[in-house]
Amino acid sequence: MSGVTELGYVCFGVSNLAEWRDFAAELLGLEVVAEPKEPNRLYLRNDYWHHRIILEQNPVDDLVAAGLRVGGVEEFAGIQKTLKDAGIAFEVGGRDLAAERHVLEILRLSDPAGNPLEIFHGPNIETYKPFLPSRRMHGRYLTASGGVGHMIMRHAGIDAQYRFYKLLGMRGGVEYKVPTPDGNTAEVLFMHCNDRDHTFAFGPPSKKSINHLMLEVDNLDDVFMTHELVEKSKYPIMISLGRHANDQMFSFYFASPSGFLIEVGWGGRPATHQSEYYTRDTYGHVFNSRMGPGMSIDKETRV
């Protein structure tokens, strides 16, 4: 418990808050909470937490913060000492920021690629307020000890990312060595901190901090239901239905109103805590060539 334990929440800066509200409710089925005193912010719920996703009116259309949880007061103090000893700059947030994020204590820092992180403890858990999906669902979202899900983010070299996140208590390694159309090989690094196969991954090039956010459901029918809803929407499916080789997740990817992708998946296996690598996925996951800015990839390329 000395390092981070989960990706507790994510915060996105979005240019069109109203569009995101409809997207989150109608396609994802997330519970949308608007606080009267915060007109430029929405909170998205999918379990007992006050929020798992924060949407802030902001033209960046990108990740504003990835919230990494630690166990408690001692661990929060310990991670500060670890960062200081390693010469990594951070800023401890005050009461206002902690209240804004609905946590007890919080600090801010950036990883080697400039991705914005927040480390916190003590999230507000609302057991009196069960998750109420905004549309019909066959099951529920899987969070628990695995956190909100996983993200692929921009990197500043795989080695640098590995050293940084290992310092935070994560472990992992290269899990994909994928042949590319130019005859080279692309390596993708995966890091985990709990039973979810990975919390962060680094590999595909991206101008944005975030490539995609994965949300996992506990019922396969909800993947297909979401797929059908997306097919009828204006948001393109960017990676077809398929099964990953590493976490064995059955999933698909589609564009969000901000350009980065959302992955909805089912059936992911727990982390093996042992190194393995793959050269492609089990099946499916064919890429659409109409990727967003900084995400262009050959149509027939498979992960």
Secondary structure, 3 states (H helix, E strand, C coil): CCCCCEEEEEEEEECCHHHHHHHHHHHCCCEEEECCCCCCEEEEECCCECCCEEEEECCCCEEEEEEEECCCHHHHHHHHHHHHHCCCCCEECCHHHHHHHCCCEEEEEECCCCCEEEEEECCCECCCCCCCCCCCCCCCECCHHHCCCEEEECCCCHHHHHHHHHHCCCEEEEEEEEECCCCCEEEEEEEECCCECCCEEECCCCCCCEEEEEEEECCHHHHHHHHHHHHCCCCCEEEEEEECCCCCCEEEEEECCCCCEEEEEECCCECCCCCCCECCCCEECEECCCCCCCCCCCCCCEC
